[in-house]
Amino acid sequence: MAKQRRETELTCRVQRKKKSKSGGFESLNLSYNVYRAIKRKGYRVPTPIQRETMPLILAGADVVAMSRTGSGKTAAFLIPMLQKLHCHLPQAGIRALILSPTRDLALQTLKFTKELGRYTDLRTSLLVGGDSMESQFEDLAQHPDIVIATPGRLMHHLSEVDDMSLRTVEYVVFDEADSLFGMGFAEQMHYILTQLHENRQTLLFSATMPSALAEFAKAGLQDPQIVRLDVERRISPDCELIFFTLRSDEKYAALVYLIREHINPNQQIFVFVSTKYFAEFLEKLLALEGIESSQCYGSMDSEAHKINLSKFRSGKINVLIVTDVASLGMDIPSLDYVINWDFPINPKLFVDRVGRVARAGRTGTAYSFVTPEDMPYLLDLHLALNRGIKPAPTEGEILKDIGVMDKIDQAMANGVTVYGRFPQTALDLVQDKVWGVINSSVDLLSLKKSCINASRNYSQSKHLPSKESIRKLRYLPREGLHPMFKGVLEGNELTALAFAERLKSFRPKQTILEAEGRNAMSKRLQCSASQWVDVMKKKRAIHEQIINQVHQTNSGDQAAKEIFIYP
């Protein structure tokens, strides 16, 4: 019996040694309680960001880590933290501090902390806005080892509780540090840094590295190790990007049409809007159209926010309309679609939004509505992503060359973004009904005014696109229907659309004065009209040279346009 036991132990030791060489969690020499929770959580092998950062953190180094949304950053700092703290020490004070920009992200971090620390006796306290101060005072009285907090509420506790100290903190994490700075917490974080002991270990986890964060890293870290992943390709290759060009007043109909006709009703959708007023407006509009949805925005009551998010997570509703602030910390692993109702004004925001789909091996789709005002921001985005961009072929181009669609498919397979229009006939049918619903609803008409004012303020606050994108914008040719609507481009309908396209681009060779002069019937009118014709001839002769120069310039800039479309 003893011999059999020794053989079993030897076999287990050999297996552990083999696993440790494989680069799994076993190679980190974690304690049994932490490793057991990792396996229970279902993690098999570390993600790239975890594989790069955890050995550095366990070695005691300060770390600045950047990786795209959904890459496993939370576990990357939680697992080493639990390993280092090991067990509860009642008299040691707060030993680890995790700062989050929003309540939802803090709640999500708390959930992960409890799951990964389920086999330890470490105590955790949550300090966020929306919860009563009294209950948080009680939690702090239990001598927590870990505090997860938003900056505002932590500052409130530091000012209210005389004996609360951060000098015992050994391990501090600034989660989504780019968002913390972007939301104006820089001053509060610098103050919190002054309350910490100099020998702490500091970690910054972020999706990008803005300049303000770089300055903060210099001030708050000691010889930090920089880990940057997905710098060249920050969007998951499993995420399909689709861009639709349309007018602002068509977005309502486009949203209804997209959800009804092209999205599985059982799949979950995030709709991103710029302000809470659009979130309220779209929720009511979709409800009147028979599409159940909910909303979340930053200033929403915490209980209402929790209820709406719970409905979405449980699958009671499949459409959640959110602002960027409210979406921070919303971890929805099963999210299938993102719809950018308002196009994001900077590439980082776009990456953060679309990074919520195609996570953990799943595929996903991100739809974006692009108005004429958004086009330069679309060009800026692709310049930042280093991706090609090309308009969908027009109906006339398809009639001339049937193989053009095969070329488009090949371009898309090579990573080139193709943007295009909605099918106007389908959109018009939906639009008439949608605007009928809006104009017949007192609530929607009232909200519409608030939306207009909010949209105006939002537009004024947006930074200008790059001059290069504005310059290139005028060389982009007219786009056709998006390839997603290939079924529309068939038979007589294709011919009709091509004819409509030619009508839009038609330019008469004669002005109305010249045409009237030639069609004049009476001698008196002919005499008067001949004067008009003479005037137009003189004017045409003067400006002919200028017109020809413009045509030559446009044709000469064609090469520059092609370079941009295929960078």
C-alpha positions in Angstrom: 0.0 0.0 0.0 2.8 2.4 0.9 4.6 1.5 -2.3 1.5 2.4 -4.3 1.1 5.7 -2.5 4.7 6.6 -3.2 4.2 5.8 -6.9 1.1 8.0 -7.0 2.9 10.9 -5.4 5.8 10.5 -7.8 3.4 10.5 -10.8 1.7 13.6 -9.5 5.1 15.3 -9.0 6.1 14.5 -12.6 2.8 15.8 -14.0 3.2 19.0 -12.0 6.7 19.5 -13.3 5.5 19.0 -16.9 2.7 21.5 -16.4 5.1 24.0 -14.9 7.2 23.9 -18.0 4.1 24.4 -20.2 3.7 28.1 -19.2 0.4 27.5 -17.3 -0.6 28.9 -13.9 1.3 26.0 -12.4 4.6 27.7 -13.4 3.9 30.6 -11.1 4.2 28.5 -7.9 0.9 29.8 -6.5 -0.4 28.6 -3.2 -2.9 25.8 -3.2 -5.9 28.0 -2.2 -5.3 30.5 -5.0 -4.6 27.8 -7.6 -7.7 25.9 -6.5 -9.9 29.0 -7.1 -8.3 29.6 -10.5 -9.2 26.1 -11.6 -12.7 26.4 -10.1 -13.1 29.7 -12.1 -12.4 27.7 -15.3 -9.1 29.4 -16.2 -6.8 26.9 -18.0 -3.9 28.9 -19.2 -2.9 32.6 -18.7 -3.9 35.1 -21.3 -1.0 37.0 -23.0 -1.3 40.0 -20.6 -1.4 37.7 -17.6 1.6 35.7 -18.8 3.6 38.9 -19.2 2.7 40.8 -16.1 2.1 38.2 -13.3 5.7 37.1 -12.9 6.8 40.8 -12.7 4.2 41.5 -10.1 5.0 38.5 -8.0 8.6 39.6 -8.1 7.6 42.9 -6.5 8.1 45.2 -9.5 5.9 48.3 -10.3 4.1 47.6 -13.5 2.4 49.7 -16.2 0.4 47.3 -18.4 -1.6 48.2 -21.5 -3.8 45.8 -23.3 -7.2 45.9 -25.1 -10.5 45.5 -23.3 -11.4 41.9 -22.5 -7.8 40.7 -22.5 -7.8 39.5 -18.8 -6.3 42.5 -17.1 -8.4 42.1 -13.9 -7.2 38.6 -13.1 -3.6 39.7 -14.0 -3.5 41.9 -10.9 -5.9 40.0 -8.6 -4.1 36.6 -8.7 -0.7 38.1 -7.6 -2.4 40.2 -5.0 -4.2 37.2 -3.4 -0.9 35.3 -3.5 1.0 38.1 -1.8 -1.6 38.9 0.9 -2.1 35.1 1.6 -4.3 35.4 4.7 -6.2 37.8 6.9 -4.2 39.9 9.4 -6.6 41.8 11.7 -4.2 44.3 13.1 -2.3 45.1 9.8 -4.8 47.6 8.4 -5.6 48.0 4.7 -3.0 46.1 2.8 -4.3 46.4 -0.8 -6.1 49.2 -2.6 -7.8 48.9 -6.0 -9.1 52.2 -7.5 -11.7 52.0 -10.3 -13.2 54.9 -12.3 -16.8 53.8 -11.9 -19.1 52.0 -9.5 -19.9 49.2 -12.0 -16.2 48.4 -12.6 -15.6 48.3 -8.8 -18.5 45.9 -8.4 -17.2 43.7 -11.2 -13.7 43.7 -9.5 -15.3 42.8 -6.2 -17.1 39.8 -7.8 -13.8 38.6 -9.3 -12.0 39.1 -6.0 -14.5 37.0 -4.1 -14.4 34.3 -6.7 -10.6 34.0 -6.8 -10.2 34.4 -3.1 -13.0 32.1 -2.1 -10.6 29.6 -0.4 -8.7 32.3 1.5 -9.9 34.2 4.6 -9.0 37.6 3.2 -11.6 40.3 3.8 -12.7 42.8 1.2 -14.5 46.1 1.5 -16.2 48.1 -1.3 -16.3 51.9 -1.1 -18.4 53.3 -4.0 -21.0 56.1 -4.4 -24.7 55.1 -4.2 -24.2 52.9 -1.1 -24.8 54.2 2.4 -21.8 55.5 4.3 -23.0 53.8 7.5 -22.8 50.3 6.0 -19.3 51.1 4.6 -18.2 52.3 8.0 -19.3 48.9 9.4 -17.3 47.1 6.7 -14.2 49.2 7.5 -14.6 48.3 11.2 -14.1 44.6 10.2 -10.4 45.4 9.4 -10.5 44.5 5.6 -7.3 43.5 3.9 -8.5 44.7 0.5 -10.4 47.9 -0.3 -11.9 48.4 -3.7 -13.0 52.0 -4.2 -13.9 54.8 -6.5 -11.7 58.0 -6.0 -14.6 60.2 -4.9 -16.0 57.9 -2.2 -12.5 57.0 -0.9 -11.7 60.7 -0.5 -15.0 61.1 1.4 -14.0 58.4 3.8 -10.5 59.8 4.3 -12.0 63.1 5.3 -14.7 61.6 7.5 -12.9 58.9 9.3 -10.1 60.2 11.5 -8.3 56.9 12.1 -8.5 55.7 8.5 -5.0 55.4 7.0 -3.5 54.3 3.8 0.0 54.1 5.1 -0.3 50.3 5.6 -1.2 49.7 1.9 1.4 47.4 0.4 -0.3 46.9 -3.0 -2.2 49.6 -5.0 -3.8 49.2 -8.4 -5.1 51.9 -10.6 -7.6 50.0 -12.8 -8.5 51.5 -16.2 -6.1 54.3 -15.4 -6.7 56.0 -18.7 -10.4 56.4 -17.9 -9.6 57.6 -14.4 -7.6 60.5 -16.0 -10.1 61.0 -18.8 -12.9 61.5 -16.2 -11.0 64.1 -14.2 -9.8 62.1 -11.2 -6.1 63.1 -11.7 -6.0 65.5 -8.8 -7.7 63.1 -6.4 -5.3 60.3 -7.4 -2.3 62.5 -6.8 -3.7 63.3 -3.3 -4.3 59.5 -2.6 -0.7 58.9 -3.7 0.6 61.2 -1.0 -1.3 59.2 1.6 0.4 55.9 0.6 3.7 54.6 2.0 6.7 55.1 -0.3 7.5 51.3 -0.3 4.2 50.3 -1.8 3.9 48.3 -5.0 2.0 50.3 -7.6 0.3 48.9 -10.7 -1.4 50.7 -13.5 -3.6 48.8 -15.9 -5.0 50.5 -19.0 -6.2 50.0 -22.5 -4.0 52.9 -23.8 -1.3 55.3 -22.7 -2.4 58.9 -22.8 0.1 61.7 -22.1 -1.4 62.5 -18.7 -1.0 58.9 -17.6 2.6 58.9 -18.7 3.2 61.9 -16.4 1.4 60.1 -13.6 3.5 57.0 -14.1 6.7 59.1 -13.7 5.4 60.6 -10.5 3.9 57.6 -8.8 6.0 54.6 -9.7 9.5 53.4 -9.0 11.4 52.0 -12.0 8.2 50.6 -13.5 8.2 47.7 -16.0 6.2 48.6 -19.1 4.1 45.9 -20.7 2.3 46.8 -24.0 0.3 44.2 -25.9 -1.9 44.5 -29.0 -0.2 47.8 -29.9 -0.5 47.2 -33.6 -3.9 45.4 -33.5 -6.0 46.5 -30.6 -9.3 45.2 -31.9 -10.0 41.5 -31.8 -9.7 39.8 -35.2 -12.9 38.0 -34.3 -14.8 41.3 -34.3 -16.4 42.3 -37.6 -16.5 46.1 -38.2 -19.4 47.4 -40.3 -19.8 51.1 -41.1 -23.0 52.6 -42.6 -23.2 56.1 -44.0 -26.5 58.0 -43.5 -28.0 61.3 -42.5 -28.6 62.1 -38.9 -32.4 62.0 -39.3 -32.2 58.5 -40.7 -30.5 56.9 -37.7 -33.8 56.2 -35.9 -35.1 54.2 -38.8 -31.7 52.5 -39.4 -31.6 51.3 -35.7 -35.1 49.8 -35.9 -34.4 48.2 -39.3 -31.1 46.8 -38.1 -32.4 45.3 -34.9 -35.5 43.8 -36.6 -34.1 42.6 -39.9 -30.4 41.7 -39.4 -29.9 40.8 -35.7 -31.0 37.6 -34.0 -33.7 38.7 -31.4 -32.2 36.3 -28.9 -28.7 37.9 -29.0 -27.5 40.7 -26.8 -26.9 44.3 -28.1 -25.2 47.4 -26.6 -26.3 50.6 -28.3 -23.8 53.4 -27.5 -25.1 57.0 -27.4 -23.4 60.3 -26.5 -25.8 61.6 -23.9 -28.4 60.3 -21.4 -31.2 62.2 -23.3 -30.7 60.0 -26.4 -30.7 56.9 -24.1 -34.1 57.9 -22.7 -35.4 58.8 -26.2 -34.3 55.6 -27.9 -35.7 53.4 -25.1 -39.2 55.0 -25.4 -39.0 54.9 -29.2 -38.0 51.2 -29.3 -40.8 50.4 -26.8 -43.4 52.0 -29.1 -41.9 50.0 -32.0 -42.3 46.7 -30.0 -38.7 46.3 -29.1 -38.0 45.9 -25.4 -34.9 47.6 -24.2 -33.4 49.4 -21.2 -30.9 52.2 -20.5 -28.0 53.0 -18.3 -26.1 56.3 -18.0 -23.7 57.8 -15.5 -26.0 60.0 -13.5 -28.8 57.4 -13.2 -30.0 56.4 -9.7 -27.9 53.5 -8.5 -30.9 51.2 -7.8 -32.4 51.8 -11.2 -29.0 51.3 -12.8 -28.6 48.0 -11.0 -32.1 46.8 -11.9 -31.7 47.6 -15.6 -28.3 46.0 -15.8 -29.7 42.9 -14.0 -32.5 42.6 -16.6 -30.0 42.6 -19.4 -27.6 40.2 -17.8 -30.4 37.7 -17.0 -31.7 37.9 -20.6 -35.1 39.5 -19.8 -34.2 42.2 -22.3 -31.6 42.0 -25.1 -31.0 45.6 -26.0 -29.2 48.0 -23.5 -28.7 51.6 -24.5 -25.6 53.0 -22.7 -23.3 56.0 -22.4 -19.6 55.5 -22.3 -19.3 56.4 -18.6 -22.1 54.0 -17.7 -20.5 51.1 -19.7 -17.2 51.1 -17.8 -17.1 47.9 -15.7 -20.0 46.2 -17.5 -18.6 42.7 -18.1 -21.0 40.9 -20.4 -19.2 37.8 -21.7 -22.1 36.8 -24.0 -22.4 40.2 -25.7 -22.9 39.7 -29.4 -23.4 43.1 -31.0 -22.3 46.7 -30.4 -24.1 49.5 -32.3 -22.4 52.9 -32.3 -25.5 55.2 -32.6 -23.2 58.2 -32.1 -19.8 57.7 -33.7 -17.0 57.9 -31.2 -14.8 61.0 -31.6 -11.5 59.3 -30.9 -10.0 55.9 -31.7 -9.4 54.9 -28.1 -13.2 55.3 -27.4 -14.0 53.2 -30.4 -11.6 50.5 -29.3 -13.1 50.5 -25.8 -16.6 50.1 -27.2 -16.0 47.4 -29.8 -13.7 45.6 -27.4 -16.8 44.4 -25.5 -17.7 41.9 -28.2 -15.6 39.0 -29.6 -14.1 38.1 -26.2 -13.0 34.8 -24.7 -13.0 33.1 -28.1 -16.4 34.3 -29.2 -17.2 36.2 -32.4 -19.0 39.5 -32.5 -20.1 42.4 -34.7 -19.8 46.2 -34.3 -22.1 48.4 -36.4 -21.4 52.1 -36.6 -23.6 54.9 -38.0 -21.5 57.5 -39.8 -23.0 60.8 -40.7 -21.3 63.3 -43.1 -20.0 65.2 -40.1 -18.5 61.9 -38.7 -16.5 61.0 -41.9 -13.3 62.8 -40.9 -13.4 61.0 -37.5 -13.8 57.7 -39.5 -10.6 58.5 -41.4 -8.8 59.4 -38.2 -9.8 56.0 -36.7 -8.4 54.0 -39.6 -5.3 56.0 -39.7 -4.8 55.2 -36.0 -5.6 51.5 -36.5 -3.4 51.4 -39.6 -6.2 49.8 -41.6 -7.3 50.4 -45.2 -10.6 52.0 -45.9 -12.6 51.9 -49.2 -16.1 52.9 -50.2 -18.5 50.3 -51.4 -18.9 50.2 -55.2 -21.8 52.2 -56.6 -24.6 50.5 -58.5 -23.2 51.9 -61.8 -19.8 50.5 -61.1 -21.4 47.1 -60.4 -23.3 47.2 -63.7 -20.1 48.0 -65.6 -18.0 45.4 -63.9 -19.7 42.4 -62.3 -16.3 41.3 -60.9 -16.1 44.4 -58.7 -17.9 42.7 -55.9 -15.3 39.9 -55.9 -12.6 42.5 -55.5 -14.5 44.0 -52.6 -14.8 40.6 -50.9 -11.0 40.1 -51.4 -10.2 43.6 -49.9 -12.4 42.8 -46.9 -10.7 39.5 -46.4 -7.3 41.4 -46.4 -8.5 43.6 -43.5 -9.7 46.6 -45.6 -12.8 48.3 -44.2 -15.6 48.8 -46.7 -18.2 51.4 -45.8 -21.5 51.9 -47.6 -25.1 53.1 -47.5 -28.3 51.5 -46.2 -30.8 50.3 -48.9 -32.8 53.6 -49.3 -36.1 51.9 -50.3 -36.2 49.8 -47.2 -35.1 52.7 -45.0 -37.8 55.0 -46.4 -40.5 52.5 -45.5 -39.3 52.2 -41.9 -38.6 56.0 -41.6 -42.2 57.0 -42.5 -43.5 54.8 -39.7 -40.8 55.8 -37.2 -41.3 59.5 -37.7 -45.1 59.0 -37.5 -44.6 57.4 -34.0 -42.3 60.2 -32.9 -44.6 63.0 -34.0 -47.7 61.3 -32.4 -46.0 60.9 -29.0 -46.0 63.8 -26.6 -43.2 62.2 -24.5 -40.9 61.7 -27.5 -41.5 65.2 -28.8 -40.6 66.6 -25.4 -37.5 64.4 -25.2 -36.5 65.3 -28.8 -36.0 69.0 -27.8 -33.7 67.9 -25.0 -31.8 65.6 -27.4 -31.3 68.5 -29.9 -29.9 70.7 -27.1 -27.7 67.9 -25.8 -26.5 67.1 -29.2 -25.6 70.7 -29.9 -23.5 70.9 -26.7 -21.9 67.6 -27.4 -20.9 68.8 -30.9 -19.4 72.0 -29.5 -17.3 70.0 -27.0 -15.9 67.6 -29.6 -12.3 68.1 -30.6 -11.6 68.8 -34.3 -10.5 65.9 -36.5 -7.1 66.0 -38.0 -6.4 68.4 -40.9 -5.1 65.5 -43.0 -8.5 63.7 -42.7 -10.4 66.8 -43.5 -8.3 67.3 -46.6 -8.6 63.7 -47.8 -12.3 63.8 -47.2 -13.1 65.8 -50.3 -11.3 63.2 -52.5 -13.4 60.2 -51.4 -15.7 59.0 -54.1 -19.4 58.4 -53.6 -20.2 55.1 -51.9 -22.7 52.5 -52.9 -24.8 50.1 -50.9 -22.9 48.3 -48.2 -21.9 44.7 -49.2 -24.0 43.4 -46.3 -27.1 44.2 -48.5 -25.9 42.2 -51.5 -29.4 40.7 -51.8 -30.8 44.1 -52.8 -28.3 44.5 -55.7 -30.1 42.3 -58.1 -32.2 42.6 -61.3 -34.3 45.6 -62.0 -33.7 47.1 -58.6 -30.0 47.4 -59.3 -30.7 49.1 -62.6 -33.1 51.5 -61.0 -30.6 52.4 -58.3 -27.9 52.9 -61.0 -30.3 55.2 -62.9 -31.0 57.2 -59.7 -27.2 57.5 -59.2 -26.7 58.9 -62.7 -29.5 61.5 -62.1 -27.8 62.7 -58.9 -24.5 63.2 -60.7 -26.1 64.8 -63.8 -24.9 68.2 -64.7 -26.5 70.1 -67.7 -24.2 71.6 -70.2 -26.4 74.7 -70.5 -27.6 77.1 -67.9 -31.3 77.9 -67.7 -30.8 81.3 -69.4 -29.2 79.6 -72.4 -32.0 77.0 -72.6 -34.7 79.6 -72.3 -33.0 81.7 -75.0 -33.0 78.9 -77.6 -36.6 77.9 -76.8 -38.0 81.4 -77.1 -40.9 81.6 -79.5 -41.5 85.3 -80.3 -39.1 87.6 -82.0 -39.3 89.9 -79.1 -38.4 87.1 -76.6 -35.7 85.9 -79.0 -34.1 89.3 -79.0 -34.1 89.5 -75.2 -33.0 85.9 -74.8 -30.1 86.4 -77.2 -28.7 88.9 -74.8 -28.9 86.3 -72.0 -27.0 83.8 -74.2 -24.3 86.4 -75.0 -23.9 87.2 -71.3 -23.5 83.4 -70.5 -21.1 82.9 -73.3 -18.8 85.7 -72.0 -19.1 84.4 -68.5 -18.3 80.8 -69.6 -15.3 82.0 -71.6 -13.9 83.8 -68.5 -14.3 80.9 -66.2 -13.6 78.0 -68.6 -9.9 78.0 -67.7 -10.6 77.9 -64.0 -13.0 75.0 -64.4 -10.4 73.0 -66.4 -7.8 73.7 -63.8 -10.1 72.3 -61.1 -10.7 69.2 -63.1 -7.0 68.7 -63.7 -6.3 69.1 -60.0 -8.9 66.5 -59.0 -7.6 64.0 -61.5 -4.0 64.7 -60.4 -5.0 64.0 -56.7 -6.5 60.7 -57.7 -3.2 59.0 -56.8 -3.2 60.5 -53.3 -6.7 59.2 -52.8 -5.7 55.7 -53.8 -2.8 55.8 -51.4 -5.1 56.6 -48.6 -7.7 54.0 -49.5 -5.0 51.3 -49.7 -2.4 52.4 -47.1 
